[in-house]
Amino acid sequence: MGVWIGTPVHSPETVTAGDTRPWDHGPMSDATPRFLTLADVAEVLNVTVRQVYALVRSGELKGIQIGGRNQWRVENDQLEDYIRRQYARAEQAVAELSDADLADQPDDVPR
């Protein structure tokens, strides 16, 4: 599965005046590079490059270093895996909050 972006359904050459066809928000095409720069990842996650660098350095987001001058790359699959883990983590946190809220309610409050 690729990173999700909005791209036109049809190339500009096939779009006619008054065309109202929707945008395709599916996975990137096969032309998408296998590896993303930290700036690319930052754009997808809507965070700073510094935050992405910290995620990679901590091992939370797997990346590889190319060369010796902080040239990092993150594979598309690794980014998707990180996003899935964050959704699972958020879901668990919400469930724990909901359980804690129920436990804090007085016994006479319907649950």
Wavefront OBJ file of the C-alpha trace (Angstrom):
o trace
v 0.000 0.000 0.000
v 1.372 3.409 -0.889
v 1.150 6.761 0.765
v -2.174 8.519 0.229
v -2.220 11.716 -1.810
v -4.723 13.524 -3.996
v -4.086 13.272 -7.710
v -6.296 14.066 -10.674
v -8.226 11.097 -12.044
v -7.342 12.130 -15.578
v -4.285 13.790 -17.035
v -4.655 17.462 -17.999
v -4.762 16.452 -21.659
v -7.994 14.457 -21.149
v -9.838 17.017 -19.019
v -12.385 19.074 -20.907
v -13.896 22.438 -20.012
v -16.549 22.074 -17.331
v -15.222 18.656 -16.255
v -16.370 18.003 -12.686
v -14.994 14.510 -12.173
v -13.794 13.881 -8.609
v -10.208 13.704 -7.497
v -8.741 10.299 -6.797
v -7.424 10.009 -3.241
v -6.007 6.522 -3.665
v -2.486 5.238 -3.142
v 0.425 6.732 -5.037
v 0.955 5.324 -8.482
v 3.609 2.747 -9.313
v 5.813 5.663 -10.401
v 6.170 6.666 -6.743
v 9.741 6.235 -5.557
v 10.340 3.361 -3.149
v 12.144 5.635 -0.705
v 11.052 9.024 0.610
v 13.237 11.824 1.924
v 12.622 13.063 5.458
v 11.059 16.171 3.903
v 8.635 13.960 1.949
v 7.707 12.067 5.122
v 7.280 15.344 7.014
v 4.867 16.551 4.346
v 2.798 13.353 4.513
v 2.623 13.459 8.324
v 2.216 17.256 8.429
v 5.116 17.649 10.871
v 8.579 19.191 10.673
v 11.623 17.500 9.181
v 13.228 17.757 12.633
v 10.356 15.708 14.112
v 10.744 13.045 11.414
v 14.492 12.955 12.029
v 13.833 12.370 15.748
v 11.428 9.519 14.905
v 14.035 7.884 12.668
v 16.885 8.355 15.154
v 14.780 6.866 17.983
v 13.901 3.844 15.834
v 10.178 4.560 16.059
v 10.158 5.081 12.276
v 12.563 2.834 10.396
v 14.843 4.528 7.913
v 18.200 4.035 6.286
v 21.132 6.394 6.069
v 22.573 6.984 2.625
v 26.075 8.396 2.578
v 27.535 10.142 5.569
v 25.946 13.583 5.645
v 22.555 12.865 7.269
v 21.014 11.640 4.037
v 18.128 9.577 5.412
v 15.429 7.730 3.463
v 12.252 6.029 4.638
v 10.676 3.251 2.623
v 6.994 3.755 1.742
v 6.079 0.475 3.474
v 7.830 1.582 6.661
v 5.896 4.843 6.674
v 2.596 3.006 6.187
v 3.525 0.604 9.014
v 4.329 3.538 11.305
v 0.988 5.171 10.503
v -0.873 1.902 11.242
v 0.945 1.591 14.587
v 0.012 5.148 15.496
v -3.651 4.492 14.708
v -3.562 1.358 16.896
v -1.852 3.317 19.681
v -4.449 6.097 19.466
v -7.297 3.573 19.482
v -5.889 1.934 22.616
v -5.450 5.306 24.339
v -9.052 6.269 23.567
v -10.296 2.911 24.914
v -8.278 3.371 28.101
v -9.667 6.891 28.540
v -13.192 5.609 28.043
v -12.644 2.859 30.637
v -11.210 5.374 33.106
v -14.163 7.719 32.564
v -16.613 4.895 33.287
v -14.725 3.896 36.430
v -14.839 7.488 37.744
v -18.620 7.802 37.431
v -20.810 7.374 40.519
v -22.708 4.081 40.761
v -26.096 5.766 40.191
v -25.109 7.150 36.769
v -26.321 4.893 33.917
v -23.516 3.410 31.864
l 1 2 3 4 5 6 7 8 9 10 11 12 13 14 15 16 17 18 19 20 21 22 23 24 25 26 27 28 29 30 31 32 33 34 35 36 37 38 39 40 41 42 43 44 45 46 47 48 49 50 51 52 53 54 55 56 57 58 59 60 61 62 63 64 65 66 67 68 69 70 71 72 73 74 75 76 77 78 79 80 81 82 83 84 85 86 87 88 89 90 91 92 93 94 95 96 97 98 99 100 101 102 103 104 105 106 107 108 109 110 111
